[in-house]
Amino acid sequence: MSKSNVSSTKTKEYFSRYMEGVEKRNLGESEFVQAVYEVASTIFPYIADKPIYHEMQILERMAEPERIISFRVPWSDDDGNIRTNRGWRVQFNSAIGPYKGGLRFHPSVNQSILKFLGFEQTFKNSLTGLPMGGGKGGSNFNPKGKSELEVMRFCQSFMTELYRHIGADTDVPAGDIGVGGREIGFMFGQYKRITNHFVGILTGKGLSFGGSKMRTEATGYGAIFFVQNMLQQIREDVEGKTVLISGSGNVATHAAEKVLQLGGKPLTLSDSGGFIECVGTQSDGLTQEQIDWIKELKDVRRGRISEAADEFNNIIFHAGKRPWGVAADIAVPSATQNEVNGEDAATMIKNGVKLVAEAANMPCEQAAVDAFVEAGVSFGPAKAVNAGGVGVSGLEMSQNSARIAWDESQLADMLQSMMKSIHDSCVEYGEESGGTVNYLRGANIAGFVKVAEAMLSYGHV
Ligand code: NDP
């Protein structure tokens, strides 16, 4: 967050004392401290003249998870060796509803990353307008290179502990990096088997067992609907704009698809091995056929993005690089946290990028965020941009409770209007004199207000 947000001397002093406390209590948890800094730097000026929030220690309590569950996940590989991973569920804040947030399976997962994600999730879920608290979980298990049966045994073991901590009115996890439809199916099956209950304790389920239409597309499509709203705010449109996208998973491929549907040009996608770029003068970017091919490559064949360059002659692969050096109008980082640093931001600004929307969670380092804001680049923060995913998860919960299934066009309309309403809340709290919108501040304050009001009502809990 731009340091200019914390302006008066007294507010500055409170803020730095608060951050010192957060750092001391969360030693070595840099991602979590980074996420709290970004939110608190915008909230402190907002509550400067509202003493009740200080008296009731709202921000102190918000930066402390209600509960963290950490557990052993033993499983056996195909050679019969016993392997042990660590699993977590961070139940961060249930002020406005049951804990809700994804499960991530990736070797980089640790408590700091899950705390940052759970903290962010609390504000994001509040922004959707639905009654959902914030949570996140996962494991340092690496699904890459594992057989189908190994992934199944791991998921079953993970759920054999997790089942006792979740419930349709308590905590409803979903997918995230490394957890897609396949893993959700294995975990839901194990829950049902252990408890003998068929209830909506996970979202992102298959359509034949309680999943919602549009959930797969929701995060990526929602992100581009948010971009569309940001552009309309300045009387522009997605049509004809060139767009850099990183990642090639669920969020990235659906973001690329929606850009294309709205007449834009998705120029890049990536994975941890490098990025692909559409080349040729007047390149129209990736086609639907190419996006479908990449979805199949990633979801079914579980291959590498470099293979797209062997298949299509207008695509080239840049090994070990990220896409931020390619000239474009818009950037939508959609892979993982801290994938855009200050240097990348400077390159993008120099190349003429005018809008950055975070479809992944916290993909921009603080230095990058500061650079974008200072350069007047319109910056959409993750908790607003990617809220469509959890928004449709909330709609999946409603359908499960009512035992109904809405059709695709109904859900697409609901997603689009949810993203518009999130955008409008950001404008309400983030509009500056001169008409520009500080989306970062707008999203943080709009997300904060509802959770804080509920916490005030509960007293000291
Ligand atoms: P997927 O697992 O489907 O895809 C993740 C993509 O990011 C892959 O292309 C992966 O490449 C790449 N990636 C992961 N880690 C790294 C890394 N360290 N360096 C470079 N690339 C990396 O995940 P999703 O698309 O679901 O999630 C992407 C982001 O969006 C995450 O930040 C997630 O938290 C966020 N998000 C997802 C939601 C959803 O509904 N799925 C909802 C809201 C936010 P590789 O295959 O090489 O690892």
Residues whose N, C-alpha, C, O or C-beta is under 5 A from the ligand:
A	BS01	NDP	G175 D176 I177 G178 T219 G247 S248 G249 N250 V251 A252 S270 D271 S272 G273 S334 A335 T336 Q337 A359 A360 N361 N386 G389
